[in-house]
Amino acid sequence: VTTPESNVSLGNGKLVNFSVDGEDARAYRWSGLYEGESVVFLHGAHVIVVSVTTLSPEDAIVTDYRALLEGFTVSK
């Protein structure tokens, strides 16, 4: 997450502990052309990133994104 290729540098750099289907994850906000939120976690040898971009944090898609994260299941 902290590599130069990551968009975490477009935000305040603050990573928040998060859980996706019991997997340890980190969430962060960033800003560029659009506002964004991302959650990143390891699954085996893979890095999984789930993101949403918005014009405003109040956009309805943010609610959908958070619901998606709540119901997200990871194949064990």
C-alpha positions in Angstrom: 0.0 0.0 0.0 2.8 2.4 0.7 4.7 1.9 -2.5 5.1 4.8 -4.9 2.6 3.2 -7.3 -0.2 3.3 -4.7 -2.8 6.1 -4.7 -2.5 6.2 -0.8 -0.1 9.1 -1.4 -3.0 11.1 -2.8 -4.6 11.3 0.6 -3.3 12.0 4.1 -1.5 8.6 4.2 -3.6 7.5 7.1 -4.4 3.7 7.0 -7.3 2.5 9.1 -7.6 -1.1 10.3 -10.5 -2.9 8.5 -11.7 -6.4 8.1 -13.1 -8.0 4.9 -14.7 -11.4 5.6 -12.3 -11.9 8.5 -9.2 -10.9 6.5 -7.0 -8.2 7.9 -7.3 -5.1 5.7 -6.5 -1.4 5.6 -8.8 1.4 4.4 -7.8 4.8 3.2 -9.2 7.9 1.5 -7.6 9.7 -1.4 -8.2 12.7 -3.7 -7.3 13.2 -7.3 -9.6 13.9 -10.3 -12.3 12.4 -8.1 -12.6 11.6 -4.4 -11.9 8.0 -3.5 -12.0 5.3 -0.8 -10.1 2.1 -1.0 -9.7 -1.1 1.0 -6.7 -3.3 0.5 -5.9 -6.8 1.8 -3.7 -9.8 1.1 -5.4 -13.0 0.0 -2.7 -15.7 -0.4 -0.1 -14.3 -2.8 -2.6 -11.7 -4.2 -3.2 -8.1 -3.2 -6.9 -7.3 -3.5 -8.1 -3.6 -3.7 -11.7 -2.6 -3.6 -12.3 1.1 -4.5 -15.0 3.6 -5.1 -14.7 7.0 -6.7 -17.1 9.9 -6.2 -17.7 13.5 -6.8 -18.9 13.9 -3.2 -18.6 11.6 -0.2 -22.4 11.9 0.1 -23.0 10.2 -3.3 -25.3 7.2 -3.2 -22.6 5.0 -4.6 -20.7 5.2 -1.3 -23.5 3.5 0.5 -23.5 0.8 -2.2 -19.7 0.4 -1.8 -19.9 0.0 1.9 -22.7 -2.6 1.5 -20.6 -4.5 -1.0 -17.7 -4.6 1.5 -20.0 -5.8 4.3 -21.2 -8.7 2.1 -17.9 -9.4 0.4 -16.7 -13.0 0.9 -13.3 -14.4 0.3 -12.8 -17.9 -1.0 -10.8 -19.8 1.7 
